[in-house]
Amino acid sequence: MSNDRSPVSAQDASDRKLVENPLQDERMLLASVLQNLPLGVGVYGSDGSLIDSNQTLRDYVRLDRLPSRQPAETRLWRGYDEHGRLIGPGDYPGARALRGERVIPGVDFLYAGGDGPERWMRVSAVPFRRDDTESDEAIVVVQDIDDLKRAREEIEAAAAKYASQSRFLEATLSSIPDHVYAFNADRRFVYANPFMLGLFGLTASEMLGRTFDDLDYPPELAAHLNDHIDRIFRDAVTVEDEMFFKSPTGHAAYFTYRWGPIFAADGSVELVVGVSRDTSERRSIEEALEKSEARLRAATELVGLGIYGWDPVTGVLDWDEQLHVMWGLSPGDPVDMSVYEAGIHPDDLLGVQEAIAACVDPAGDGRYAIEYRVIGRDDGITRHIATSGRTEFRSDRAVSFIGAAIDVSEQRRTEAAVRESEAQFRSFAENSSNLLWIAETKSRAIVYRSAAFSRIWGEPMDEAPDNLDTWMEGVHPDDRSGVLRAFESVMAGEVTQYEYRIVRPKDDAMRWLRDTSFPIRDSRGVITRIGGIAEDLTQEDSRQVYIVSVTESEARNLARLVRMDGYHARIFASASAFLDIAPVLASGSVLVDLRSEREDGLSILRELKARSIALPTIALDDAAAGADAAVTAMKAGAVDFILFSEEAGLREKLGAVLAEAHAASRPAARNEEANAHIARLTPREREVLGGLVDGGTNKIIAKALGISPRTVELHRSQVMSKLGAGSVTELGQIALAAGIAPSATGAKTRKLT
């Protein structure tokens, strides 16, 4: 009987082995995969004791028994329902699963176990009954969601399929949104989860058993991945890497992957399991962030911008290197509010404190913008800092602040220099006897004229013309065309000097002006304005007396006597004040009072004589002065000498002497006038005058000088205007009077032509 049963039993055992071996292999595979999952998984018996778990669960919580079955442990677990309410131990997922309930997607617990801080854990559970038992068990899944709360759907999908240990593992792998797969020693796929299959658009039967080469991986990439597999089988190591791959379905992306060994019962590497994740979005975000940060760094370094943060609650400051430099600190020096406030100029500190208080006030808009001075702690340099920022509020409370600051010291120094320059210009312009003016080229509006306008035009500044066209109405009709041509030349970019007459609107008096006009360009080099300096050439009345006396009362008394005889009087308080301006004074006489400062007075006589300044000088001395004083004054350069005895006699003597001095300051002869006018010509105008005196035409002169006939015509007009000539013949007469005769070369040229 035993002989009959033995073959059958052997056959049965063989058949069972054929069935059990694949099942055992599958369970080993799934169990190994389970060990690599980032989830804690445990199976608990009906009494709450742990039957089996993966390493992750042990690393997470070391939960050997369900907390609901050991009250002392419940203090470590504080669970909350979907409404955020605290639940009791009887409603913990494990306890409910043992009662036959499915707790999906799970309950969030604040776990206080271990030596570290509390962490949030999400716990899911489902009931499970083995085929060979009659009591319920519980499959519990624990996930650390303190850093990444993203596993809700994964747990729901995984826990819903936990009918047996193998089905539980399969469902877990299928629900993970990463690509999970495994290779055998032949580098062939022996497992692929749905996400991996979807990447290739294949079913499990179509993909399993194939290699990278079979799936048309690029040769270099396939060789690289195969090397990983071989290395893991050989050295039992874990490999992490990143690759770019375009799947047959057209999905092209960067993938990060981690591959590790699955060990057989004998400790050898049986399979290689891998997990891949599409990191294209993260990579693009990181690249964009790096570019953004690089651009921000470049921008801040380019303009010297400093970025800083401030915590209004703790007072902590976060400064970059630029802020350290602004406060005169080294890059690594620590900063706090005391360092910050210590650097602010004492006169500006209160304003800064008020601005800070305003920006953290919930009633305001949180904006901060202020400029103040900072004195560097280590270098002592005073800098002007412009800063702005914005406060963030939560529940009407300031919680953070971000701002930017820039050193505007150079800008402020430039502005101060510009203001000083403008002040100097205006001071010069307002005190100059010449008229300074500026006009817009497009609108022809006059935007500036100095105070000399009123003296020259004889009308108040507020009644002055406001544009060039109106101004031209005051120009003598015979000179208007020449002035307009000069304006055109200046607007074309030339510096032009020209003379013309004006008829004053108030008294119809005519005055001669010499104007040097020039173009004014903007930052792009475009001529947007023109300016000019107009000098009044009108011959002044020589009945002018310049009185030099260090005694103010005596000076006023002498001026009164001079004016009684119909002279104009101008007082100077010292010899130096008079000598500084003597060369540019109009014709007249000088009365020097020697009674108080004899040597200073005599120095005036000597200087006028030495400089050949044609101002007849009269010396006035005390009645007690003797003949030697008179001789000394006459030798020094005085044209006459008066002794002061009493006022009535002084006036009579002074009137006679001034009359003689006035006659001595006669107008210049014709040749002197001609020389003076010709001296005002520019070098080019003198060359054109020479060509005209030689009888040359515009074309001949232009060829000789290497300029255009049109330019010669313009210079010819200026020469005639400056010399007051109405024709070429009259121009020749003026030139001859000044000693300019036709050249031999010019005469020869006229004979040949």
C-alpha positions in Angstrom: 0.0 0.0 0.0 2.8 2.2 0.8 4.4 1.4 -2.6 1.2 2.6 -4.3 1.1 5.9 -2.4 4.8 6.7 -2.7 4.8 7.7 -6.4 1.7 9.7 -5.9 3.1 11.5 -2.9 6.4 12.2 -4.7 4.5 13.6 -7.7 2.3 15.7 -5.5 5.3 17.1 -3.8 7.0 17.9 -7.1 3.9 19.6 -8.3 3.6 21.7 -5.2 7.2 22.7 -5.5 6.6 23.9 -9.0 3.7 26.0 -7.8 5.3 27.2 -4.6 8.7 28.2 -6.0 7.3 31.0 -8.3 5.1 32.2 -5.5 8.0 32.3 -3.1 10.1 34.1 -5.7 7.3 36.7 -6.2 6.9 37.2 -2.4 10.7 37.6 -2.1 10.6 40.2 -4.8 7.7 42.1 -3.3 9.1 41.8 0.2 12.4 43.2 -1.1 10.7 46.0 -2.9 8.7 46.7 0.3 12.0 47.2 2.2 12.9 50.0 -0.2 9.6 51.9 0.0 9.6 55.3 1.7 6.6 54.1 3.8 6.4 52.3 7.1 4.3 49.1 6.7 3.3 46.7 9.4 0.9 43.8 10.0 -0.7 43.6 13.5 -2.5 40.7 15.0 -5.9 40.8 16.7 -4.2 41.5 20.0 -2.4 44.5 18.6 1.0 42.9 18.5 3.3 43.5 15.5 3.6 40.4 13.3 5.7 41.7 10.5 7.0 45.1 9.3 9.5 46.7 6.9 12.6 48.6 8.1 11.1 52.0 7.4 8.4 51.4 10.0 11.0 50.4 12.6 13.1 53.5 11.7 10.1 55.8 12.0 8.4 54.7 15.2 9.5 51.3 16.5 5.8 50.4 17.0 5.9 46.9 18.3 2.3 47.1 19.6 -0.6 49.3 18.5 -0.9 52.4 20.7 -4.6 51.7 21.2 -3.7 48.5 23.0 -1.1 50.1 25.3 -2.5 53.3 27.0 0.9 54.4 28.1 1.9 54.9 24.5 -1.1 57.1 23.5 0.7 60.1 25.0 3.1 59.9 22.2 0.4 59.9 19.5 -2.0 62.8 19.1 -4.4 62.1 16.3 -6.7 64.5 14.5 -9.7 63.9 12.3 -10.4 65.6 9.0 -11.8 68.6 10.9 -8.7 68.9 13.0 -10.3 67.5 16.2 -8.4 65.3 18.6 -9.5 61.7 18.6 -9.3 59.0 21.3 -7.3 55.7 21.2 -10.4 53.7 20.3 -10.6 55.6 17.0 -7.0 55.1 16.1 -6.7 53.5 12.6 -5.2 50.2 13.9 -8.0 49.7 16.4 -10.6 50.5 13.8 -9.1 48.1 11.3 -9.2 45.3 13.9 -12.9 46.0 14.1 -13.2 45.5 10.4 -13.1 49.2 9.3 -11.0 50.6 6.5 -9.3 53.8 7.5 -8.4 55.5 4.2 -6.8 57.9 3.4 -5.8 57.9 7.1 -5.4 60.0 10.2 -2.7 62.6 10.8 -0.8 62.2 14.1 1.7 64.4 15.8 4.3 61.8 17.0 6.5 62.7 19.9 8.6 59.5 20.1 12.4 59.4 19.8 15.0 62.0 20.7 14.1 64.5 18.0 11.2 67.0 17.8 7.6 66.1 17.2 6.8 65.0 13.6 3.6 64.6 11.7 2.8 61.1 10.7 -0.1 59.9 8.5 -1.4 56.5 9.6 -3.7 54.4 7.4 -5.1 50.9 8.1 -7.2 48.2 6.6 -8.5 44.9 8.0 -6.8 41.7 6.6 -7.6 38.1 7.1 -5.2 35.3 6.0 -6.6 32.3 4.2 -5.5 30.0 7.0 -6.9 32.0 9.9 -10.2 33.1 11.3 -9.2 36.2 13.1 -8.8 39.7 11.7 -5.5 41.4 11.4 -4.6 45.0 10.5 -2.3 46.3 7.9 -1.0 49.7 9.0 0.8 52.1 6.8 2.8 55.0 8.4 4.2 57.9 6.3 6.3 60.8 7.5 4.5 63.8 6.2 6.3 66.4 8.2 8.5 67.4 5.1 6.3 66.3 2.3 2.5 65.8 2.5 1.9 64.2 -0.8 1.0 60.6 -0.2 -2.7 60.7 0.4 -3.8 59.2 -2.9 -0.9 56.7 -2.7 -2.0 55.4 0.7 -5.7 55.2 -0.4 -4.8 53.2 -3.5 -2.4 51.0 -1.7 -4.5 50.3 1.4 -7.6 49.5 -0.8 -5.8 46.5 -2.3 -4.4 45.0 0.8 -6.2 41.6 0.6 -3.2 39.6 1.2 0.5 40.3 1.7 1.3 39.9 -2.0 -1.7 41.9 -3.2 -0.9 44.5 -0.6 2.7 44.9 -1.9 1.6 44.9 -5.5 -1.0 47.6 -4.8 1.6 49.7 -3.0 4.0 49.6 -5.9 1.3 50.3 -8.4 0.1 53.3 -6.5 3.5 55.0 -6.2 3.6 57.9 -8.8 7.2 57.1 -9.5 8.6 54.5 -12.0 9.3 51.3 -10.1 10.9 48.4 -11.8 13.3 45.5 -11.3 16.0 43.6 -13.4 17.4 40.1 -13.3 21.1 39.2 -13.8 20.4 39.2 -17.6 19.5 42.9 -17.4 16.0 42.1 -18.3 12.9 43.7 -16.8 11.1 41.4 -14.4 8.8 43.9 -12.9 7.4 47.3 -13.9 4.7 49.3 -12.1 1.9 51.0 -14.1 3.7 54.3 -14.3 6.7 52.6 -15.8 4.5 50.7 -18.3 2.7 54.0 -19.2 6.1 55.6 -20.0 6.6 53.1 -22.8 3.0 52.6 -23.7 3.3 48.8 -23.1 1.5 46.2 -21.1 3.3 44.1 -18.5 3.5 41.1 -20.9 4.9 43.2 -23.6 7.6 44.8 -21.4 8.8 42.1 -19.0 11.7 40.1 -20.2 13.0 42.9 -22.5 16.3 44.8 -22.2 17.2 48.4 -22.7 18.4 47.5 -26.2 15.1 45.8 -26.9 13.3 49.1 -25.9 15.4 51.1 -28.3 17.4 53.1 -25.7 20.2 55.1 -27.2 23.3 52.9 -27.3 25.4 55.1 -25.0 22.6 55.4 -22.5 21.9 51.7 -22.6 25.6 50.9 -22.0 25.7 53.3 -19.1 22.6 51.8 -17.4 23.8 48.3 -18.0 27.1 49.2 -16.2 25.0 50.2 -13.2 23.2 46.9 -13.2 26.4 44.9 -13.5 28.0 46.9 -10.7 25.1 46.3 -8.3 25.1 42.6 -9.0 28.8 42.5 -8.5 29.3 44.9 -5.5 25.8 45.0 -3.9 25.9 48.8 -3.8 23.2 51.4 -4.3 23.5 53.8 -7.3 22.0 57.2 -7.7 22.2 59.1 -11.0 20.3 61.3 -13.5 19.7 60.9 -17.2 17.8 62.5 -20.1 15.5 60.1 -21.9 12.9 60.3 -24.6 10.5 57.4 -24.4 8.7 55.7 -27.3 5.5 57.6 -26.3 7.3 60.9 -27.0 7.8 61.9 -23.3 11.2 63.6 -23.0 12.4 64.5 -19.6 15.2 64.4 -17.0 14.9 61.4 -14.6 16.7 60.9 -11.3 16.9 57.3 -10.3 18.1 55.1 -7.4 18.9 51.5 -7.9 19.7 48.9 -5.2 20.1 45.2 -4.7 17.5 42.6 -3.7 19.2 39.8 -1.8 18.4 36.0 -2.0 18.2 33.7 1.0 21.9 32.9 0.6 22.9 36.6 0.7 23.7 36.9 -3.0 22.2 39.7 -5.1 19.2 38.2 -6.9 17.6 41.2 -8.5 18.1 44.9 -8.9 15.2 47.2 -8.0 15.0 50.7 -9.2 12.9 53.8 -8.7 12.9 56.7 -11.2 11.3 60.1 -11.0 10.6 62.8 -13.6 12.6 65.8 -12.4 12.2 68.1 -15.4 9.9 70.5 -13.7 12.2 70.7 -10.6 15.2 71.0 -12.8 13.7 73.8 -14.9 12.6 75.6 -11.7 16.1 75.3 -10.2 17.7 76.5 -13.5 15.3 79.4 -13.7 16.0 80.2 -10.0 19.8 80.0 -10.6 19.5 82.3 -13.6 17.3 84.7 -11.6 19.7 84.7 -8.7 22.7 85.2 -11.1 20.9 88.1 -12.8 20.0 89.6 -9.4 23.6 89.2 -8.2 24.9 90.8 -11.4 22.4 93.6 -11.2 23.1 94.3 -7.5 26.8 94.2 -8.1 26.5 96.4 -11.2 24.6 99.2 -9.5 25.9 98.6 -5.9 22.5 97.6 -4.6 22.4 95.9 -1.2 19.6 93.5 -0.3 18.6 92.9 3.4 16.0 91.3 5.5 14.6 92.1 8.9 12.5 90.1 11.3 10.3 92.6 13.2 9.5 90.0 15.8 13.0 88.9 16.8 14.9 91.9 15.4 17.3 89.7 13.5 19.0 91.3 10.5 20.2 89.5 7.3 22.6 91.7 5.3 24.5 91.0 2.1 28.1 92.1 1.4 27.0 95.4 -0.1 25.3 96.4 3.2 28.4 95.6 5.1 30.4 97.9 2.9 27.9 100.7 3.3 28.3 100.5 7.1 32.1 100.3 6.9 32.1 96.6 8.0 34.0 93.5 6.9 31.8 91.0 5.0 31.7 88.4 7.9 31.1 90.9 10.7 27.9 90.2 12.7 25.1 92.7 12.6 22.2 93.5 14.8 20.0 96.5 15.5 22.6 98.1 17.7 25.2 98.0 14.9 22.6 99.3 12.4 21.6 102.3 14.5 25.2 103.0 15.6 26.1 103.7 12.0 23.3 106.2 11.3 24.3 109.8 11.5 23.0 111.3 14.8 21.1 114.0 13.0 19.2 111.4 10.9 18.5 108.7 13.5 15.2 110.0 14.8 13.8 110.3 11.3 14.9 106.7 10.5 13.3 105.4 13.7 10.0 107.1 12.9 10.1 105.7 9.4 10.6 102.1 10.8 7.8 102.6 13.3 5.5 103.7 10.4 6.3 100.8 8.2 5.5 98.2 10.9 2.2 99.9 11.8 -0.7 97.7 10.6 -2.7 100.8 10.0 -0.2 101.9 7.2 0.7 100.4 3.9 3.9 98.8 5.2 6.1 100.8 2.8 9.5 102.1 3.8 11.5 104.7 1.8 14.0 107.1 3.3 17.4 108.6 2.7 19.9 109.2 5.4 23.6 109.4 6.2 25.8 106.5 7.5 29.2 106.9 9.2 31.3 103.8 8.5 32.2 102.0 11.7 35.7 100.9 10.6 36.5 103.4 7.8 34.8 106.5 9.2 33.5 107.4 5.7 30.2 109.3 5.6 27.8 107.9 3.0 24.4 108.9 1.8 22.2 105.8 1.7 18.8 105.6 -0.1 16.7 102.6 1.0 13.2 101.3 0.5 11.3 98.1 1.4 8.0 96.5 2.3 6.6 94.9 5.4 4.5 91.7 5.3 1.7 91.5 7.8 -0.3 88.5 9.1 -3.3 88.9 11.4 -2.4 92.6 11.7 1.1 91.8 12.9 4.3 92.6 11.1 6.1 89.3 10.5 8.8 90.0 7.9 10.5 92.8 6.0 12.6 92.8 2.8 14.4 95.9 1.5 17.1 97.2 -0.8 19.7 100.0 -0.2 22.0 101.9 -2.5 24.9 104.3 -1.9 24.0 107.6 -3.5 27.0 109.5 -2.1 28.5 110.2 -5.5 25.2 111.4 -6.8 24.7 113.8 -3.9 28.3 115.1 -4.3 27.6 115.6 -8.0 24.3 117.4 -7.3 26.1 119.6 -4.7 28.9 120.4 -7.3 26.2 121.2 -9.9 24.4 123.5 -7.5 27.7 125.2 -6.6 28.6 125.5 -10.3 25.2 127.0 -11.1 25.6 129.4 -8.2 29.0 130.4 -9.4 27.7 130.8 -13.0 24.8 132.9 -11.8 27.0 135.0 -9.6 29.4 135.6 -12.5 26.5 136.3 -15.0 24.6 138.6 -12.7 27.8 140.7 -11.9 29.2 140.8 -15.5 28.9 143.9 -17.6 28.3 141.6 -20.6 24.9 140.1 -21.3 24.7 136.3 -21.1 21.8 134.6 -22.8 20.5 131.1 -23.7 17.7 130.2 -26.1 16.0 127.0 -27.3 16.7 126.0 -30.9 13.3 124.4 -31.6 10.9 126.8 -29.8 13.3 129.8 -30.1 12.3 130.7 -26.5 14.8 132.7 -24.5 15.3 130.7 -21.3 17.9 132.8 -19.6 19.4 136.3 -19.7 21.7 138.0 -17.2 21.1 141.2 -15.3 23.2 143.2 -17.9 20.2 143.1 -20.2 18.4 145.9 -18.3 21.5 148.2 -18.5 22.1 147.6 -22.2 18.4 147.5 -23.4 17.2 150.2 -21.0 14.1 148.2 -19.9 13.2 146.0 -16.9 13.9 142.2 -17.0 10.2 141.4 -16.7 9.4 143.4 -19.9 12.2 141.7 -21.9 11.3 139.7 -25.0 10.8 136.0 -24.3 11.8 134.6 -27.7 14.4 135.3 -30.4 11.9 136.5 -33.0 10.6 139.3 -30.6 14.2 140.1 -29.7 15.0 140.6 -33.3 12.5 143.5 -33.5 14.9 145.5 -31.4 17.8 144.9 -33.8 18.6 147.7 -36.2 16.8 146.9 -39.5 20.1 147.1 -41.5 21.7 144.5 -39.2 18.9 141.9 -38.9 19.8 139.8 -41.8 23.4 139.4 -40.6 22.2 138.5 -37.1 19.8 135.8 -38.5 22.6 134.4 -40.6 24.8 134.2 -37.5 22.0 132.3 -35.7 21.8 129.8 -38.5 25.5 129.2 -38.3 25.4 128.7 -34.6 22.5 126.2 -34.9 24.6 124.4 -37.5 27.3 123.9 -35.0 29.7 126.9 -35.5 30.9 129.4 -32.9 30.3 132.8 -34.4 31.2 136.4 -33.5 29.3 139.2 -35.0 28.5 142.9 -34.3 25.1 144.6 -34.7 23.2 147.6 -33.5 20.0 147.7 -31.4 17.5 150.5 -30.9 16.4 150.7 -27.3 12.5 150.7 -27.1 12.3 153.0 -24.2 14.5 155.9 -25.4 15.3 155.0 -29.0 19.0 155.2 -28.2 21.2 153.1 -30.4 23.9 150.9 -29.0 26.6 148.8 -30.7 26.9 145.1 -29.5 29.5 142.4 -30.2 28.0 138.9 -29.6 29.9 135.7 -29.4 27.4 132.9 -29.9 27.9 129.1 -29.5 25.9 125.9 -29.8 24.9 123.9 -26.7 24.5 120.2 -27.1 22.6 117.6 -25.0 24.0 114.2 -23.8 23.5 112.7 -27.3 25.4 115.5 -29.0 22.3 117.1 -30.5 22.2 120.9 -30.5 19.1 121.8 -28.5 20.1 125.3 -27.3 22.3 128.2 -28.3 24.0 130.7 -26.1 25.7 134.0 -26.4 27.8 136.7 -24.6 27.0 140.2 -25.8 29.4 143.0 -25.1 28.3 146.6 -25.3 30.7 148.5 -27.6 29.0 151.8 -27.4 31.4 154.7 -26.6 30.7 155.9 -23.1 30.5 159.5 -22.0 34.0 160.4 -20.9 32.6 162.7 -18.2 33.3 160.0 -15.6 35.3 160.5 -12.5 36.7 157.6 -10.5 37.3 158.6 -6.8 39.8 156.6 -4.7 39.7 157.4 -1.0 40.0 155.2 2.1 37.9 157.5 4.1 34.2 156.8 3.3 32.9 160.3 4.4 35.6 162.1 2.4 34.8 159.9 -0.6 31.1 160.7 -0.5 31.9 164.5 -0.1 34.2 164.4 -3.1 31.6 162.6 -5.2 29.0 165.2 -4.3 31.3 168.0 -5.5 32.0 166.2 -8.7 28.4 165.6 -9.5 27.6 169.3 -8.9 29.7 170.0 -11.9 27.8 167.6 -14.1 30.2 164.6 -13.9 29.4 160.9 -13.1 31.2 159.7 -9.9 32.2 156.2 -8.9 33.9 155.5 -5.5 36.6 152.9 -4.8 37.6 152.2 -1.1 41.2 151.2 -1.7 44.0 151.3 -4.3 43.8 147.5 -4.9 40.0 147.6 -5.5 40.6 150.3 -8.2 43.6 148.8 -9.8 41.8 145.4 -10.2 39.2 146.9 -12.5 41.1 149.9 -14.0 42.0 148.2 -17.3 38.3 147.7 -18.3 36.9 151.0 -17.1 35.4 153.4 -19.6 37.2 156.6 -20.4 37.2 159.3 -17.7 39.4 160.9 -15.0 40.8 159.6 -11.7 40.8 161.6 -8.5 43.2 160.1 -5.9 42.9 161.3 -2.2 46.4 161.2 -0.7 45.4 162.7 2.6 44.9 159.4 4.5 47.0 156.7 2.6 49.7 158.6 0.7 51.7 155.6 -0.4 48.6 153.6 -1.6 47.5 156.6 -3.5 50.9 157.1 -5.2 50.9 153.4 -6.1 47.8 154.1 -8.3 49.6 156.8 -10.2 52.7 154.5 -10.7 50.6 151.5 -11.8 48.5 153.4 -14.3 51.6 154.9 -15.8 53.4 151.5 -15.9 50.4 149.7 -17.5 49.9 152.6 -20.0 46.2 152.9 -18.9 44.9 156.1 -20.5 43.0 157.6 -17.5 44.2 161.1 -16.6 44.8 161.2 -12.8 44.5 164.1 -10.4 46.2 163.9 -6.9 44.5 165.6 -4.0 46.5 166.3 -0.8 46.3 168.2 2.5 46.9 172.0 2.5 50.0 171.3 4.7 51.7 169.2 2.0 54.6 171.0 0.5 56.1 171.4 -3.0 58.0 168.1 -2.6 54.6 166.2 -2.3 53.4 167.8 -5.5 56.7 167.0 -7.3 56.5 163.4 -6.1 52.9 163.0 -7.3 53.6 164.6 -10.7 56.6 162.3 -11.2 54.5 159.3 -10.3 52.1 160.1 -13.1 49.5 162.7 -11.9 48.4 165.2 -14.6 47.6 167.8 -11.9 47.9 168.3 -8.1 45.4 170.0 -5.8 45.9 171.1 -2.2 42.7 171.0 -0.1 42.1 174.1 2.0 38.4 174.7 2.2 35.4 173.2 0.3 34.4 176.3 -1.7 37.9 176.7 -3.1 38.2 173.0 -3.7 35.1 172.9 -5.9 36.5 175.7 -8.1 39.9 174.1 -8.5 38.5 170.7 -9.0 36.1 171.9 -11.8 39.0 173.5 -13.7 41.3 170.5 -13.4 38.6 168.0 -14.4 37.7 170.1 -17.5 41.3 169.9 -18.6 41.5 166.2 -17.9 38.2 165.7 -19.9 39.6 167.5 -22.9 42.7 165.3 -22.7 40.6 162.1 -23.0 39.7 162.9 -26.6 38.1 160.3 -29.0 40.5 158.2 -30.9 41.6 159.2 -34.3 40.2 157.5 -37.4 43.2 155.1 -37.7 43.0 154.3 -34.0 39.3 153.5 -34.4 40.0 151.3 -37.5 42.7 149.4 -35.7 40.4 148.8 -32.7 37.6 147.5 -34.9 40.0 145.2 -36.9 41.4 143.9 -33.6 38.0 142.4 -32.9 38.1 140.3 -36.1 38.7 136.6 -35.8 41.8 135.1 -37.6 39.6 133.7 -40.4 37.8 137.1 -40.8 41.1 138.8 -41.1 42.1 136.4 -43.8 38.9 137.1 -45.7 39.5 140.9 -45.2 42.9 140.4 -46.7 41.4 138.6 -49.7 38.9 141.4 -50.2 41.6 144.1 -50.0 43.5 142.2 -52.7 40.3 142.4 -54.8 39.5 138.7 -54.7 36.0 137.3 -55.4 34.3 134.9 -53.1 35.4 131.9 -55.2 39.0 133.1 -55.4 39.2 133.7 -51.6 37.5 130.3 -50.9 40.0 128.5 -53.1 42.9 130.2 -51.5 41.6 129.4 -47.9 40.3 125.9 -48.7 36.7 126.7 -47.6 33.4 127.1 -49.5 32.3 130.3 -51.2 29.2 130.2 -49.0 31.4 130.3 -45.9 33.4 133.2 -47.4 30.2 135.1 -48.0 29.2 134.6 -44.3 32.6 135.8 -43.1 32.5 138.8 -45.5 29.1 139.8 -44.1 30.5 139.6 -40.5 33.6 141.7 -41.5 31.6 144.4 -43.0 29.2 144.4 -40.0 32.1 144.6 -37.5 33.9 147.4 -39.3 30.7 149.3 -40.1 31.4 149.3 -43.8 28.5 149.8 -46.2 30.4 148.7 -49.3 33.6 146.9 -50.4 35.1 150.3 -51.3 34.4 151.7 -47.8 35.8 148.4 -46.4 39.0 149.0 -48.3 39.3 152.6 -47.0 39.0 151.3 -43.4 41.6 148.7 -44.0 44.0 151.3 -45.5 43.4 153.6 -42.5 44.4 150.7 -40.2 47.6 150.1 -42.3 46.4 147.1 -44.3 47.4 147.5 -47.9 47.0 145.1 -50.9 49.7 142.4 -51.0 52.1 142.0 -53.9 50.7 138.5 -54.6 47.2 139.9 -54.7 48.1 142.6 -57.2 49.9 140.1 -59.4 46.9 137.8 -59.3 44.5 140.6 -60.4 46.8 141.4 -63.4 46.9 137.8 -64.6 43.1 137.4 -64.3 
